[in-house]
Amino acid sequence: MNITHLGEARFPSPAKRTVNDNLSVPEHIISNREKEIKNILSFELAGPREKLYFDPIKTKVGIVTCGGLCPGLNDVIRSLFLELTHAYSVSEVYGFRWGYKGLLPESDPPIKLTAEFVDDIHKEGGTVLGTSRGPVDVEKAVDHLVKMEINILFTIGGDGTQRGGNALFQEAKKRGYDLAVVGIPKTIDNDVAFVSRTFGYLTAVEEAAQVLDRAHMEARSVENGISLVKLMGRNAGFIAAGATVANQDVNFLLVPEVPFKLDGDGGFLSVLKKRILNRKHALIVVAEGAGQDLLAQNEAGRDASGNALLNDIGIYLRDEIVDFFRKEKIPIVMRYIDPSYLIRSSPANAEDSILCDLFARSAVHAAMAGKTGLVIGYLHDKFIHVPIELLANQVKTMDTSGFVWRAVLASTGQPERFE
């Protein structure tokens, strides 16, 4: 895939080992049996280049975090700063406050990042720069970036954030202003295309698995105890599936990728009833995007980030379960748990911290070389450059014929379909 360059890179790089633009990573690893597959995408390999487009001494950099919280945001900010200052000797790095609205002149002024400021931020959850959802006045934002003489903008966020980054890049390009916009994909749901694992995902799975341990204890400590835990996952059930396999005590998992029915002999409620009569307790996990077809359509439309607003499947399912067992005259003890905000505000675990660091350093290498309009991807254990337009048009969901979902079915013992 072609990546946009601001121009010829002329400044020597301080990196001792570099990669060139001819090195690429395929979207798929093709076996002999799959040679008939055509039109496989290849992506430019990330890493330091031999020549830089920006003179490090004169370069000014901005960082912005947008959208919901995710473990590892502060790790990314810190690693961006350290790579810029230690490896490239960039002296002016600014953190814009409160998401994209911080790019507007009337917002709180940006923070000039220092070694002291970033010293311990990786030990904290959340983002020290603050965040928000929603679009930005692109023309005013670019006016402000030009006035500040910002050369590089790192956008840390999900698909809405990266679409916004693309709009900023396009506006700067239209004006003839050299602005490198490089995105670092952020979603706790692990549903970004061309990224095999997003930062924060494993932390979320670890935290969620601990919640499931407690929820299981709540359910099994009383007669006919049912614990229902709602986890993140708007379009994909990666967190719920990962936590289920890690926990090994979940009896039922409901995800967006697998539609289900509540009623009927093969419906979820009937199967749950058999479980309660036989085992006297059950642990249920539901991803937030599951079962949306069962609920009335939400007339509110979309949130500030452009995401379709979801109805609350957790509350709905809780009430349906309670009502069903009441009609069946089977007493139950219901526990409903939604730990989503607690999980996403956690600090990153060690493995995610490493991933954050590598994402950030790959972004710095790309930007200093004058590459723009791209997002850092991660495929086959390699960091790659993905055009923003391509990323914004792709959706990644869980393969229900793959290893993870088969592991879910094996660990829960649930049927493949509730129908």
ZAKE-335042 format. One line per 8 residues: number of its first residue (from 1); their letters; for each residue x, y, z of C-alpha. Coordinates in Angstrom, 3 decimals, always signed. Example, Ala and Ser with C-alpha at 12.3 -4.5 7.8 and 13.67 -1.06 7.14 Angstrom:
BEGIN
1> AS> +12.300,-4.500,+7.800 ~ +13.670,-1.060,+7.140
This chain:
BEGIN
1> MNITHLGE> +0.000,+0.000,+0.000 ~ +1.331,+3.432,-0.970 ~ +2.084,+5.827,+1.867 ~ +2.076,+9.597,+1.338 ~ +5.404,+11.398,+1.738 ~ +5.652,+15.119,+2.392 ~ +8.704,+15.293,+0.168 ~ +12.272,+14.178,-0.194
9> ARFPSPAK> +13.946,+13.167,+3.054 ~ +17.314,+14.984,+3.221 ~ +18.468,+15.017,+6.842 ~ +20.657,+12.177,+8.166 ~ +19.010,+9.880,+10.676 ~ +20.683,+9.169,+14.024 ~ +19.467,+5.551,+13.830 ~ +22.266,+3.017,+13.423
17> RTVNDNLS> +20.035,+0.387,+11.821 ~ +17.360,+1.429,+9.372 ~ +14.785,-0.109,+7.038 ~ +13.825,+0.999,+3.561 ~ +10.481,+1.575,+1.897 ~ +10.819,-1.517,-0.265 ~ +10.415,-3.859,+2.696 ~ +6.828,-4.990,+3.117
25> VPEHIISN> +4.586,-7.283,+5.154 ~ +1.718,-9.230,+3.516 ~ -1.757,-9.075,+4.970 ~ -1.912,-12.887,+4.878 ~ +0.792,-15.511,+5.198 ~ +0.131,-17.715,+2.179 ~ +0.659,-21.456,+2.372 ~ +1.144,-23.692,-0.656
33> REKEIKNI> -2.556,-24.562,-0.534 ~ -3.549,-20.914,-0.684 ~ -1.517,-19.748,-3.653 ~ -4.716,-19.203,-5.597 ~ -5.514,-16.219,-3.344 ~ -5.159,-13.056,-5.396 ~ -4.789,-9.372,-4.579 ~ -3.065,-9.865,-1.237
41> LSFELAGP> -2.296,-6.495,+0.332 ~ +1.295,-5.695,+1.228 ~ +2.174,-3.026,+3.759 ~ +5.299,-0.949,+4.163 ~ +7.386,-2.123,+7.100 ~ +7.649,+0.359,+9.970 ~ +10.949,+1.410,+11.465 ~ +13.643,+4.115,+11.313
49> REKLYFDP> +14.601,+5.406,+7.868 ~ +18.047,+6.383,+6.656 ~ +16.986,+9.971,+5.927 ~ +14.655,+12.330,+7.770 ~ +12.282,+14.841,+6.253 ~ +12.216,+17.073,+9.326 ~ +15.250,+18.717,+10.869 ~ +14.943,+17.483,+14.484
57> IKTKVGIV> +16.281,+20.717,+15.973 ~ +13.526,+22.752,+14.289 ~ +10.695,+20.237,+14.650 ~ +7.604,+20.884,+16.780 ~ +5.379,+17.953,+17.698 ~ +1.819,+17.645,+19.018 ~ +0.127,+14.680,+20.698 ~ -3.628,+14.249,+21.166
65> TCGGLCPG> -5.666,+11.451,+22.812 ~ -9.308,+11.012,+21.822 ~ -12.312,+8.788,+22.537 ~ -12.860,+6.457,+25.476 ~ -10.200,+5.463,+27.960 ~ -7.982,+2.465,+27.351 ~ -5.135,+0.958,+29.389 ~ -1.804,+2.194,+28.025
73> LNDVIRSL> -2.608,+5.715,+26.834 ~ -0.055,+7.269,+29.166 ~ +2.509,+4.659,+28.152 ~ +2.116,+5.737,+24.531 ~ +2.451,+9.436,+25.411 ~ +5.588,+8.771,+27.440 ~ +7.228,+6.597,+24.788 ~ +6.462,+9.121,+22.051
81> FLELTHAY> +8.172,+11.809,+24.110 ~ +11.186,+9.674,+24.978 ~ +11.770,+8.502,+21.405 ~ +11.432,+12.060,+20.078 ~ +13.787,+13.557,+22.638 ~ +16.314,+10.770,+23.246 ~ +16.589,+9.277,+19.758 ~ +15.910,+12.354,+17.602
89> SVSEVYGF> +16.771,+15.311,+19.886 ~ +13.407,+17.014,+19.296 ~ +13.052,+19.704,+21.944 ~ +9.448,+20.877,+21.543 ~ +6.703,+18.331,+22.201 ~ +3.212,+19.514,+23.141 ~ +0.246,+17.634,+24.541 ~ -3.123,+18.997,+23.431
97> RWGYKGLL> -5.813,+18.896,+26.123 ~ -9.253,+17.255,+26.024 ~ -9.083,+15.461,+22.681 ~ -9.547,+17.158,+19.334 ~ -11.187,+20.208,+20.831 ~ -7.778,+20.968,+22.337 ~ -6.607,+21.807,+18.802 ~ -8.839,+24.877,+18.805
105> PESDPPIK> -7.349,+28.192,+19.946 ~ -10.119,+28.848,+22.476 ~ -9.468,+25.565,+24.308 ~ -7.079,+25.089,+27.232 ~ -3.522,+25.757,+26.076 ~ -1.390,+22.705,+25.235 ~ +1.125,+21.398,+27.739 ~ +4.792,+21.489,+26.796
113> LTAEFVDD> +5.929,+18.008,+27.744 ~ +9.085,+17.570,+29.779 ~ +10.981,+14.632,+31.214 ~ +9.628,+15.544,+34.646 ~ +6.038,+15.647,+33.359 ~ +6.137,+12.173,+31.791 ~ +8.316,+10.606,+34.476 ~ +5.656,+8.472,+36.205
121> IHKEGGTV> +2.623,+8.780,+33.962 ~ +2.932,+5.208,+32.671 ~ +2.036,+3.967,+36.159 ~ -1.397,+5.573,+35.963 ~ -4.548,+4.673,+34.071 ~ -6.431,+7.135,+31.897 ~ -4.689,+9.896,+29.968 ~ -2.831,+12.831,+31.478
129> LGTSRGPV> -3.847,+14.940,+28.488 ~ -7.556,+14.333,+28.944 ~ -9.874,+13.140,+26.210 ~ -13.210,+13.807,+24.558 ~ -15.403,+12.498,+21.782 ~ -16.632,+14.297,+18.753 ~ -15.497,+16.028,+15.582 ~ -13.441,+19.200,+15.368
137> DVEKAVDH> -13.635,+22.285,+13.173 ~ -10.896,+21.132,+10.818 ~ -10.120,+24.548,+9.319 ~ -9.800,+26.211,+12.743 ~ -7.726,+23.311,+14.054 ~ -5.284,+23.504,+11.153 ~ -5.148,+27.308,+11.546 ~ -4.048,+26.736,+15.129
145> LVKMEINI> -1.507,+24.052,+14.214 ~ -0.023,+26.328,+11.548 ~ +0.133,+29.252,+13.972 ~ +1.950,+27.065,+16.515 ~ +4.225,+25.813,+13.712 ~ +3.433,+22.178,+14.564 ~ +5.137,+19.862,+12.058 ~ +3.974,+16.487,+13.387
153> LFTIGGDG> +0.698,+15.469,+15.007 ~ +0.263,+12.071,+16.656 ~ -3.398,+11.060,+16.966 ~ -4.078,+8.337,+19.541 ~ -7.574,+6.946,+19.177 ~ -10.039,+4.708,+17.387 ~ -11.453,+4.798,+13.892 ~ -13.306,+8.085,+14.477
161> TQRGGNAL> -10.102,+9.672,+15.724 ~ -8.183,+8.435,+12.707 ~ -10.841,+9.729,+10.322 ~ -10.415,+13.082,+12.041 ~ -6.656,+12.812,+11.632 ~ -7.128,+12.155,+7.946 ~ -9.283,+15.281,+7.625 ~ -6.548,+17.345,+9.303
169> FQEAKKRG> -3.924,+15.880,+6.983 ~ -6.050,+16.587,+3.901 ~ -6.717,+20.179,+4.982 ~ -3.021,+20.823,+5.623 ~ -2.172,+19.262,+2.261 ~ -4.706,+21.509,+0.521 ~ -2.981,+24.534,+2.030 ~ +0.475,+23.305,+1.092
177> YDLAVVGI> +1.474,+23.112,+4.758 ~ +3.833,+20.281,+5.709 ~ +2.051,+18.410,+8.491 ~ +2.802,+14.765,+9.194 ~ -0.248,+13.129,+10.779 ~ +0.482,+9.667,+12.153 ~ -2.162,+7.671,+14.012 ~ -1.708,+5.141,+16.774
185> PKTIDNDV> -4.783,+2.880,+16.876 ~ -6.466,+2.718,+20.250 ~ -9.376,+0.486,+21.108 ~ -9.818,-1.752,+24.078 ~ -12.067,-3.975,+21.930 ~ -9.178,-5.221,+19.721 ~ -11.330,-4.696,+16.629 ~ -8.990,-2.595,+14.451
193> AFVSRTFG> -8.266,-3.999,+10.997 ~ -4.616,-4.740,+10.159 ~ -3.756,-4.833,+13.869 ~ -3.513,-8.330,+15.303 ~ -3.568,-6.967,+18.869 ~ -4.298,-3.451,+20.046 ~ -2.725,-2.073,+23.189 ~ -4.914,-2.358,+26.282
201> YLTAVEEA> -6.648,-5.525,+25.124 ~ -4.672,-7.986,+27.261 ~ -4.967,-5.714,+30.287 ~ -8.724,-5.630,+29.773 ~ -8.854,-9.411,+29.487 ~ -6.817,-9.812,+32.666 ~ -8.993,-7.360,+34.611 ~ -12.204,-8.873,+33.243
209> AQVLDRAH> -11.104,-12.399,+34.131 ~ -10.678,-11.299,+37.742 ~ -14.211,-9.864,+37.723 ~ -15.479,-13.197,+36.417 ~ -13.734,-15.014,+39.282 ~ -15.738,-12.954,+41.792 ~ -18.946,-13.204,+39.799 ~ -18.589,-16.991,+39.714
217> MEARSVEN> -18.170,-17.079,+43.469 ~ -21.306,-14.950,+43.892 ~ -23.320,-17.345,+41.745 ~ -22.162,-20.622,+43.241 ~ -22.455,-19.439,+46.870 ~ -26.264,-19.373,+46.773 ~ -28.906,-21.776,+45.522 ~ -29.880,-21.023,+41.935
225> GISLVKLM> -27.439,-18.159,+41.767 ~ -27.019,-16.429,+38.411 ~ -24.286,-13.890,+37.759 ~ -24.561,-11.848,+34.572 ~ -21.492,-9.804,+33.591 ~ -21.568,-7.293,+30.736 ~ -18.191,-6.615,+29.123 ~ -16.990,-4.276,+26.382
233> GRNAGFIA> -17.345,-5.185,+22.727 ~ -19.493,-3.006,+20.477 ~ -18.947,-4.894,+17.230 ~ -16.648,-7.726,+18.260 ~ -16.511,-10.099,+21.209 ~ -12.740,-10.329,+21.631 ~ -12.578,-9.135,+25.256 ~ -15.534,-11.246,+26.364
241> AGATVANQ> -14.131,-14.318,+24.592 ~ -10.606,-13.784,+25.911 ~ -11.811,-13.334,+29.487 ~ -14.074,-16.374,+29.182 ~ -11.239,-18.632,+28.059 ~ -8.876,-17.188,+30.670 ~ -11.430,-17.625,+33.462 ~ -12.710,-21.125,+32.533
249> DVNFLLVP> -15.775,-20.817,+34.834 ~ -18.144,-19.099,+32.403 ~ -21.145,-21.178,+31.356 ~ -22.576,-18.972,+28.628 ~ -21.045,-16.293,+26.416 ~ -23.075,-14.056,+24.088 ~ -21.213,-11.969,+21.488 ~ -22.153,-9.684,+18.570
257> EVPFKLDG> -20.850,-12.145,+15.980 ~ -23.331,-14.889,+16.939 ~ -27.058,-13.999,+16.901 ~ -29.168,-15.796,+19.494 ~ -32.811,-16.372,+20.414 ~ -34.147,-16.127,+23.930 ~ -37.295,-18.223,+23.576 ~ -38.085,-21.714,+22.346
265> DGGFLSVL> -36.687,-25.132,+23.229 ~ -33.254,-24.284,+21.852 ~ -33.347,-20.672,+22.993 ~ -31.003,-19.231,+25.578 ~ -33.534,-19.104,+28.432 ~ -34.502,-22.751,+28.023 ~ -30.865,-23.872,+28.028 ~ -30.169,-21.671,+31.062
273> KKRILNRK> -33.113,-23.258,+32.895 ~ -31.662,-26.737,+32.350 ~ -28.328,-25.525,+33.714 ~ -29.940,-24.085,+36.857 ~ -31.994,-27.206,+37.533 ~ -28.944,-29.445,+37.099 ~ -26.098,-27.395,+38.577 ~ -27.857,-24.755,+40.737
281> HALIVVAE> -25.780,-21.851,+39.469 ~ -24.659,-20.158,+36.247 ~ -22.174,-17.521,+35.129 ~ -23.157,-15.587,+31.993 ~ -21.038,-13.093,+30.047 ~ -22.523,-10.800,+27.414 ~ -20.623,-8.372,+25.192 ~ -22.264,-4.956,+24.964
289> GAGQDLLA> -22.993,-5.252,+21.245 ~ -24.638,-8.685,+21.443 ~ -28.338,-9.223,+20.842 ~ -29.084,-5.764,+19.507 ~ -31.666,-7.264,+17.155 ~ -33.724,-8.289,+20.190 ~ -34.171,-4.724,+21.389 ~ -36.131,-1.812,+19.981
297> QNEAGRDA> -34.048,+0.390,+17.691 ~ -32.380,+3.297,+19.438 ~ -33.746,+6.489,+17.919 ~ -30.901,+8.620,+19.303 ~ -28.695,+7.666,+16.353 ~ -24.971,+8.069,+16.970 ~ -22.691,+9.305,+19.723 ~ -20.237,+12.186,+19.406
305> SGNALLND> -17.621,+9.881,+17.906 ~ -19.964,+8.729,+15.159 ~ -20.567,+5.282,+16.698 ~ -24.104,+3.887,+16.519 ~ -25.699,+4.106,+19.946 ~ -26.344,+0.695,+21.464 ~ -29.269,-0.388,+23.569 ~ -28.295,-1.871,+26.928
313> IGIYLRDE> -28.301,-5.618,+26.353 ~ -27.105,-6.229,+29.921 ~ -30.108,-4.656,+31.647 ~ -32.466,-6.145,+29.061 ~ -31.076,-9.643,+29.490 ~ -31.105,-9.361,+33.290 ~ -34.794,-8.401,+33.275 ~ -35.693,-11.135,+30.766
321> IVDFFRKE> -33.985,-13.774,+32.912 ~ -35.682,-12.612,+36.099 ~ -39.088,-12.514,+34.403 ~ -38.605,-15.940,+32.810 ~ -37.747,-17.702,+36.078 ~ -40.552,-15.907,+37.899 ~ -43.027,-17.281,+35.359 ~ -41.435,-20.736,+35.677
329> KIPIVMRY> -41.844,-20.453,+39.462 ~ -38.158,-21.209,+39.972 ~ -36.586,-18.939,+42.605 ~ -33.214,-17.474,+41.609 ~ -30.696,-15.042,+43.073 ~ -29.645,-12.595,+40.357 ~ -26.377,-10.648,+40.342 ~ -25.744,-8.128,+37.552
337> IDPSYLIR> -22.256,-6.645,+37.128 ~ -21.006,-4.061,+34.630 ~ -17.298,-3.362,+35.289 ~ -16.605,-1.652,+31.951 ~ -15.456,+1.748,+33.227 ~ -13.332,+0.180,+35.952 ~ -11.575,-2.031,+33.416 ~ -10.844,+0.570,+30.762
345> SSPANAED> -9.354,+3.019,+33.274 ~ -6.809,+0.477,+34.571 ~ -3.062,+0.981,+34.074 ~ -1.531,-1.219,+31.387 ~ -0.023,-4.536,+32.362 ~ +3.569,-5.384,+31.421 ~ +2.781,-6.939,+28.049 ~ +0.595,-4.032,+26.969
353> SILCDLFA> +3.213,-1.545,+28.157 ~ +5.739,-3.163,+25.819 ~ +3.266,-3.013,+22.939 ~ +2.517,+0.660,+23.665 ~ +6.209,+1.456,+23.547 ~ +6.698,-0.262,+20.191 ~ +3.642,+1.384,+18.638 ~ +4.874,+4.787,+19.793
361> RSAVHAAM> +8.441,+4.358,+18.527 ~ +7.189,+3.103,+15.159 ~ +4.999,+6.209,+14.880 ~ +7.921,+8.522,+15.602 ~ +10.106,+6.868,+12.956 ~ +7.373,+7.274,+10.335 ~ +6.668,+10.907,+11.167 ~ +10.295,+12.021,+11.260
369> AGKTGLVI> +10.787,+10.501,+7.808 ~ +7.968,+12.725,+6.501 ~ +5.341,+10.033,+6.132 ~ +1.789,+11.199,+6.718 ~ -1.838,+10.136,+6.478 ~ -1.083,+6.764,+8.032 ~ -1.793,+4.629,+11.068 ~ +0.656,+2.210,+12.639
377> GYLHDKFI> -0.552,-1.366,+12.190 ~ +0.686,-4.665,+13.590 ~ +0.588,-7.907,+11.584 ~ +2.561,-11.154,+11.895 ~ +4.643,-9.667,+14.743 ~ +5.693,-6.760,+12.500 ~ +4.761,-3.085,+12.745 ~ +3.513,-1.654,+9.469
385> HVPIELLA> +2.260,+1.559,+7.851 ~ -1.453,+1.530,+6.953 ~ -3.078,+4.374,+4.967 ~ -5.736,+6.022,+7.146 ~ -8.359,+5.763,+4.401 ~ -7.920,+1.989,+4.233 ~ -8.151,+1.527,+7.987 ~ -11.304,+3.659,+8.254
393> NQVKTMDT> -13.157,+1.432,+5.777 ~ -12.408,-1.927,+7.413 ~ -14.083,-3.802,+10.258 ~ -12.439,-6.583,+12.253 ~ -14.613,-9.137,+14.017 ~ -14.021,-12.471,+15.671 ~ -13.880,-15.529,+13.417 ~ -16.518,-17.891,+14.807
401> SGFVWRAV> -14.840,-20.816,+13.073 ~ -11.450,-19.930,+14.529 ~ -9.466,-21.100,+17.525 ~ -10.727,-18.522,+20.033 ~ -14.424,-19.181,+19.520 ~ -13.844,-22.936,+19.484 ~ -12.044,-22.531,+22.803 ~ -15.061,-20.627,+24.150
409> LASTGQPE> -17.407,-23.446,+23.164 ~ -15.111,-26.040,+24.709 ~ -14.680,-24.189,+28.009 ~ -18.338,-23.214,+28.465 ~ -19.980,-26.326,+27.023 ~ -22.658,-24.117,+25.478 ~ -24.269,-25.011,+22.134 ~ -22.925,-23.358,+18.998
417> RFE> -26.232,-21.539,+18.556 ~ -29.217,-20.670,+20.698 ~ -32.039,-21.090,+18.195
